[in-house]
Amino acid sequence: FFGFGYVITATFLVAMARDASGGHSVEFLAWLITGVSAALSVYLWRFAVPRFGLAGVYAIGLLVEAVGLVLTVSLPSPYAPLVGGLMLGATFMMVTAYGLQIGRQLAPESPRRALAFMTAAFGIGQIVGPLVAGWLAERTGSYALPTLVAAVVLMICGIVVLAELRRINEALAR
């Protein structure tokens, strides 16, 4: 789900920035903001781990990214791709890093197998996401519907993690 949800914004951020009537400067700023926020994200999110736990921060990151996607299609141009880039950068690296840590900790008997499975599932999401989003964008003439679909998928993923938070935290404590 995460691979599917995140990749839609990552794939179409450039096109959304170009459509924002700001030309190359908005595209440049969107990627600059994405990169700077990504560089800081794992460092900054670590301060939330003592309070919410690794899985809690992971779920919060998924939900924050989903909100960022909704803002991407709700805000006026040229702000939409800039906010989309900020929210993508602020969450993507952390969710990836913490997700792999959680996977490794939940499968101590076979962490390599768990990471391989997670990587394969993520890759499938990265392939399917742009296909679905491209098809939806072509049919509707807009990136709004595919972006909202990605937001819903990320929200579902975050809600599943929150629903399983107690069990995950118990397993991580072992």
N, C-alpha and C positions, 0 to 999 in steps of 0.2 A: 504493500500500500504506500509506503513512504517513497519508494522509487517512482511509482506512478504519479503521486501527488506533487512531489518536488520538481520532477523533470519537466512538467508542463510549464511552470513559470521559467525555469532555467532555459528551456528550449525557446519559448516565445517571448522572453523579456526583450530581446533585441528588436523583434518585429513590433512589439507594443511600444517600445521607446521611439522607433522610427515613425509610428503612426501618431505619436503624441504631438506632432507639429513642431517639434523642437529640433528636428534634424539630428545631425551627428552629435551635437553638444549634449542633448538629452540622453542619447545612447551611451556616450562616453561617461556622463555623470552616473547613469544607472549602473554601469559596470564598475565604476570607481567606488560607488557607495556599496555595492555588493561585495567587492573585494576587501575593502576596509572593514566592513562589519563582519565579514567572514574571518578575517585575521584576528579580530578581537573576541569573537564569539565564544570559543572554547574556554579562553581565559576568564571572561566575565561570567559565563554561566556556572563556572565551578564554585562561585560564591553562594549559589542557590542550593548546591548539593547537600550541605549539612542540614539545611532546613527542610527540604522536600525529598531528599534521597535521590539516588541516581535515576531510578525509574520515574519518579515524580517529575524531575526536571526534564526528562525525555518526553513525557506526556505533555508537559507545559510547552515545550518547544514545538511539538507537533501542532498544538492548538494555536500558538502564536503564529506559526507559519500559515495556518489555515486562515486566521484573521487577516494576515498580510495579503493573502490572495483575494479575499473579499474586498479589501481596501483597494487593491490593484484595479478592480473593475468598478469601484464605487467613486473613487476620487476623480476630479477633473484632470485633463492633460495640462501640463506635462508632469504633474505630481504623481500620477498613478504608477508609472514605471520606476520612478525614483523610490517611492515607498515600497513597491514590490521588490526592488533590488535590495533595499535595506532589510526587509523582513526575511528575504531568502538568505542573504548573507549572515544575518544574526542567528539563524537557526540551523541551516543545512549542515555545517561542519560539526556543530555540537550534537545534533540528532544522530548523525552518522557515527561519530566517535563514541557517544554514550550508548547507542544501540549496539555497537560491536562489543563494548565492555559488558553490557547486560547479557548479550548472547553467550559470550565466553563464560561468564559467571554462572549462568543458568545451566550450562552443559559442561561441568568440570571434568566429567569422564571422557569427553570428546570435544574439546573446544575447537579444534581444527575443522571437524565435521560441521559443527554449528556455524562457524564463520563461513565455511564453503556454502552451506545451505542458504545463509542470509545473503551472501554475495550473489548467488544465483537468483534468488527471489528478487533482490534489488534490481539486478540486471534485466529480468523479465519485465518488471515495472517500468524501467527506463525505456524499454522497447515498445511496450504496449501503450504507455502514456502518450507519447507524441503521435502515435498512429490514431488513437481515439480522439485526441485533442485536434489534430489536423483535420480529421474527418468532420468533427463538430464545427470547427472554425470555417471550413469550406461550406458546410450546409447552412450555417447561420450568417456568414459574412462578418463574424466578430470573434474576438478571443474571450468574450465575456462568459459564454456558456462553458467552454472547456476549462476556464480558470475557476469557475464556480464548482464544476465537477471535481477538479483537483482539491479544492477547499473542503468539499464534503468528504472526499476520501481521506484526507489528512485528519479531519475531525473524527471520523469513524475510528481511525487508527489511534488517535489520542484517547478517545473514549474507551476503547478496548483496553488500552494500557491502564487507564485510571480504574476501570472495573476490576482489573486483575492486579492492581497495585499492591494490595495486602499480600497476596500469594507470591508475587514477584519479590517483594521486600523480604518475606520470610525465606524464600529460596536464596536470595542474595546474602542474607545473614549467615547462612550455613557455611 
